[in-house]
């Protein structure tokens, strides 16, 4: 059974949703038979390629004051702690994630997709390392297990750009206006960083329906 996860690498709710889903999957009887595929999404495809401070960018986008946005970030940090994550959102950077997503596709080709996604999330939300310049991306990709020279060639040659665009189009066709967005067994869509129990229910229901015995 396949689970597809559309997410953007600068979305704190996406990392939170990933961890909650993983907790549900860990308790799922058939977890060994579940394939997880990470798909690309860009919350702001027009974002500049260079890094900017995220709090100012988000406050302007949502018409909030810096103080209001910071209060929201503090709340998110608390939710992350509950899931075993360490968020340091004050001073975090944002920018265009297209290049980072292309390396996630490279990771899929090399059997390291989850490791790449996890490394990028930790860099973004815990370590304040940039996902928006090639040198930093190559270093992070290498830390996730990818060959650094291949990662650099991927970035310089524009490899997987069409795959990223195709993921974004498919999300739009599915009606996903935001992320994280989970599709379980091509049957159930789960939008947002839902509670673990909801993910567990979706996994069980999809499995039961796709593995029901044929009627006599």
GINORZI-V784755 format. One record per backbone hydrogen bond with DSSP energy under -1.0 kcal/mol. NH is the residue of the N-H (numbers start at 0). CO is the residue of the C=O. Records with the same first field share a line. If there is no record, write none. Layout:
NH: CO, CO
This chain:
2: 34
3: 182
4: 36
5: 180
6: 38
10: 7
14: 10
15: 11
16: 12
17: 13
18: 14
19: 15
20: 16
21: 17
22: 18
23: 19
24: 20
25: 21
26: 22
27: 24
30: 27
32: 29
33: 30
34: 0
36: 2
38: 4
40: 6
46: 43
51: 93
53: 91
56: 52
57: 53
58: 54
59: 55
60: 56
61: 57
63: 58
68: 64
69: 65
70: 66
71: 67
72: 68
73: 69
74: 70
75: 71
76: 72
77: 73
78: 74
79: 75
80: 76
81: 77
83: 80
84: 79
87: 124
91: 88
93: 51
95: 47
100: 96
101: 97
102: 98
103: 99
104: 100
105: 101
106: 102
107: 103
108: 104
109: 105
110: 107
111: 106
115: 111
116: 112
117: 113
118: 114
119: 115
120: 116
121: 117
122: 118
123: 119
124: 120
125: 121
126: 121
128: 122
136: 132
137: 133
138: 134
139: 135
140: 136
141: 137
142: 138
143: 139
144: 141
145: 140
150: 146
151: 147
152: 148
153: 149
154: 150
155: 151
156: 152
158: 153
160: 157
163: 159
164: 160
165: 161
166: 162
167: 163
168: 164
169: 165
170: 166
171: 167
172: 168
173: 169
174: 171
175: 170
180: 5
181: 189
182: 3
183: 187
184: 1
186: 183
187: 183
189: 181
191: 179
193: 191
198: 194
199: 195
200: 196
201: 197
202: 198
203: 199
204: 200
205: 201
206: 202
207: 203
208: 204
209: 205
210: 206
